[in-house]
Amino acid sequence: MSINSIWVYAEGSDVPTALTLEMLTKARELSSDVCAIVGGDAAAMAGALGAHGVSKVYATGDLGGSLPGIPVASALAALIDGGTSPDAIFFGQTYEARDVASRLSVMLDQPLVTNNTDARVDGDTLVCDEPVFGGTKTLSTAFRNEGVKLALFRPKSFEPAETGGGAAEVVSIDVPESGEAKIVARHVEERSGPQLDVAPIVVAGGRGMGSVENFAMVEELSSLLNAAPGASRAIVDAGWVPYAYQVGQTGKVVKPDVYIACGISGATQHLVGMKGSKTIIAINKDEEAPIFGVADLGIVGDINKVMPALIEAIKSAS
Ligand SMILES: Cc1cc2nc3c(=O)[nH]c(=O)nc-3n(C[C@H](O)[C@H](O)[C@H](O)COP(=O)(O)OP(=O)(O)OC[C@H]3O[C@@H](n4cnc5c(N)ncnc54)[C@H](O)[C@@H]3O)c2cc1C
């Protein structure tokens, strides 16, 4: 048992997602032989994947409108059972990749270790780290199985870096007859401004905003700063904003240059999703609020006074 080759399940349409590039960078650190898997046509992505150290892309080709879970897992299981197997496969913690990875785990009868934020090779096996208890403890899991090691990684766990390599070779793989799950409708979430998980500035609001009407101040400040608006779970659960806004353990993990927390207490489940931000600014009327424990700049005050003043100051400066 040793870790010589790692495949990464690549997501994206024309360009790989940030999470794909993050995992490729980690895979390269652990292994000199890094390949990618694409559920679909890989031609558009081969260049970017090669530039991130991928030598070969195993691609299923067009999936004919099926969700990737069943066909991609079946294609990979057939490939691996046929003797073409890496030592480990990395998947992102996304709906699509979880679907593929869990089905593959069952098909191959190999364990799947989920929710990881780091990995290393220890001796002859792979060890994955998962934050638990709201990120206060780290659980390390060493694979002891002989077969392929399947692991899921959370976004923003690694810094993506290019290698400058040329386009990866695309290898077509067969998709066995295995059934399909058809996509019957698509709902595109309405959004303006930058996307929460990649925005360089995030302005997030919590229960301390007081009301859904007051959340307009978070939206306004976001738009003035070209930032993405975010939220604590408390106000997502209250129905003020959609789940797509949620930052934290059960929401998105963000690492912007600047994170402005408005009326957010700083529960561990929230901190786990934003404490990696470069600069954290917190506005809270309670000087004992835990958010100040991670803040670089803290404003103790009422958001009803601080935020309008901040918005006015930015408007008059621009
Ligand atoms: C399994 C599990 C998963 C969870 N996942 C998440 C997650 O992903 N993300 C998440 O955010 N939470 C999550 N939570 C919930 C988390 O524990 C907290 O309940 C939540 O983060 C609190 O949200 P909040 O800070 O907005 O509200 P509160 O904790 O109620 O804090 C409101 C803050 O606003 C301040 N405030 C009040 N009025 C004003 C004012 N006028 N001006 C200035 N400040 C004011 C208060 O001093 C207080 O600090 C999870 C919980 C569990 C159990």
The ligand as an SDF file (V2000), in Angstrom:
LIG
                    3D

 53 58  0  0  0  0  0  0  0  0999 V2000
  -25.4190   21.8800   13.8680 C   0  0  0  0  0  0  0  0  0  0  0  0
  -25.4330   23.3830   13.7880 C   0  0  0  0  0  0  0  0  0  0  0  0
  -24.9870   23.9820   12.6320 C   0  0  0  0  0  0  0  0  0  0  0  0
  -24.9890   25.3800   12.5350 C   0  0  0  0  0  0  0  0  0  0  0  0
  -24.5130   25.9620   11.3890 N   0  0  0  0  0  0  0  0  0  0  0  0
  -24.4340   27.3080   11.3310 C   0  0  0  0  0  0  0  0  0  0  0  0
  -23.8990   27.9630   10.1720 C   0  0  0  0  0  0  0  0  0  0  0  0
  -23.5360   27.3380    9.1680 O   0  0  0  0  0  0  0  0  0  0  0  0
  -23.8100   29.3140   10.1910 N   0  0  0  0  0  0  0  0  0  0  0  0
  -24.2340   30.0780   11.2570 C   0  0  0  0  0  0  0  0  0  0  0  0
  -24.1290   31.3110   11.1930 O   0  0  0  0  0  0  0  0  0  0  0  0
  -24.7500   29.4790   12.3460 N   0  0  0  0  0  0  0  0  0  0  0  0
  -24.8920   28.1400   12.3960 C   0  0  0  0  0  0  0  0  0  0  0  0
  -25.4610   27.5510   13.4920 N   0  0  0  0  0  0  0  0  0  0  0  0
  -26.1510   28.4280   14.4770 C   0  0  0  0  0  0  0  0  0  0  0  0
  -25.1970   29.0890   15.4690 C   0  0  0  0  0  0  0  0  0  0  0  0
  -25.0140   28.2320   16.5800 O   0  0  0  0  0  0  0  0  0  0  0  0
  -25.8180   30.4190   15.9790 C   0  0  0  0  0  0  0  0  0  0  0  0
  -27.0960   30.1520   16.5250 O   0  0  0  0  0  0  0  0  0  0  0  0
  -25.9670   31.4810   14.8880 C   0  0  0  0  0  0  0  0  0  0  0  0
  -24.7520   31.6400   14.1900 O   0  0  0  0  0  0  0  0  0  0  0  0
  -26.3330   32.8060   15.5620 C   0  0  0  0  0  0  0  0  0  0  0  0
  -26.5830   33.7570   14.5870 O   0  0  0  0  0  0  0  0  0  0  0  0
  -26.4080   35.3080   14.9120 P   0  0  0  0  0  0  0  0  0  0  0  0
  -25.0020   35.5690   15.3190 O   0  0  0  0  0  0  0  0  0  0  0  0
  -26.9500   36.0490   13.7570 O   0  0  0  0  0  0  0  0  0  0  0  0
  -27.4480   35.5090   16.1020 O   0  0  0  0  0  0  0  0  0  0  0  0
  -27.2110   35.7320   17.6650 P   0  0  0  0  0  0  0  0  0  0  0  0
  -26.3440   34.6830   18.2350 O   0  0  0  0  0  0  0  0  0  0  0  0
  -28.5500   35.9350   18.2380 O   0  0  0  0  0  0  0  0  0  0  0  0
  -26.3730   37.0880   17.7470 O   0  0  0  0  0  0  0  0  0  0  0  0
  -26.8870   38.3390   17.4160 C   0  0  0  0  0  0  0  0  0  0  0  0
  -25.7980   39.3380   17.7770 C   0  0  0  0  0  0  0  0  0  0  0  0
  -26.2330   40.6330   17.3660 O   0  0  0  0  0  0  0  0  0  0  0  0
  -25.8700   41.5630   18.3780 C   0  0  0  0  0  0  0  0  0  0  0  0
  -26.8380   42.6710   18.2780 N   0  0  0  0  0  0  0  0  0  0  0  0
  -28.1470   42.6730   18.6150 C   0  0  0  0  0  0  0  0  0  0  0  0
  -28.6990   43.8580   18.3120 N   0  0  0  0  0  0  0  0  0  0  0  0
  -27.7060   44.6270   17.7950 C   0  0  0  0  0  0  0  0  0  0  0  0
  -27.6590   45.9680   17.3080 C   0  0  0  0  0  0  0  0  0  0  0  0
  -28.7310   46.7320   17.2580 N   0  0  0  0  0  0  0  0  0  0  0  0
  -26.4690   46.4320   16.8630 N   0  0  0  0  0  0  0  0  0  0  0  0
  -25.3500   45.6700   16.8980 C   0  0  0  0  0  0  0  0  0  0  0  0
  -25.3430   44.3810   17.3370 N   0  0  0  0  0  0  0  0  0  0  0  0
  -26.5110   43.8810   17.7740 C   0  0  0  0  0  0  0  0  0  0  0  0
  -25.9750   40.8120   19.6690 C   0  0  0  0  0  0  0  0  0  0  0  0
  -25.1330   41.4180   20.6540 O   0  0  0  0  0  0  0  0  0  0  0  0
  -25.4950   39.4270   19.2770 C   0  0  0  0  0  0  0  0  0  0  0  0
  -24.1120   39.2850   19.4770 O   0  0  0  0  0  0  0  0  0  0  0  0
  -25.4680   26.1690   13.6140 C   0  0  0  0  0  0  0  0  0  0  0  0
  -25.9090   25.5400   14.7760 C   0  0  0  0  0  0  0  0  0  0  0  0
  -25.8950   24.1670   14.8680 C   0  0  0  0  0  0  0  0  0  0  0  0
  -26.3770   23.5180   16.1260 C   0  0  0  0  0  0  0  0  0  0  0  0
  1  2  1  0
  2  3  1  0
  2 52  2  0
  3  4  2  0
  4  5  1  0
  4 50  1  0
  5  6  2  0
  6  7  1  0
  6 13  1  0
  7  8  2  0
  7  9  1  0
  9 10  1  0
 10 11  2  0
 10 12  1  0
 12 13  2  0
 13 14  1  0
 14 15  1  0
 14 50  1  0
 15 16  1  0
 16 17  1  0
 16 18  1  0
 18 19  1  0
 18 20  1  0
 20 21  1  0
 20 22  1  0
 22 23  1  0
 23 24  1  0
 24 25  2  0
 24 26  1  0
 24 27  1  0
 27 28  1  0
 28 29  2  0
 28 30  1  0
 28 31  1  0
 31 32  1  0
 32 33  1  0
 33 34  1  0
 33 48  1  0
 34 35  1  0
 35 36  1  0
 35 46  1  0
 36 37  1  0
 36 45  1  0
 37 38  2  0
 38 39  1  0
 39 40  1  0
 39 45  2  0
 40 41  1  0
 40 42  2  0
 42 43  1  0
 43 44  2  0
 44 45  1  0
 46 47  1  0
 46 48  1  0
 48 49  1  0
 50 51  2  0
 51 52  1  0
 52 53  1  0
M  END
$$$$
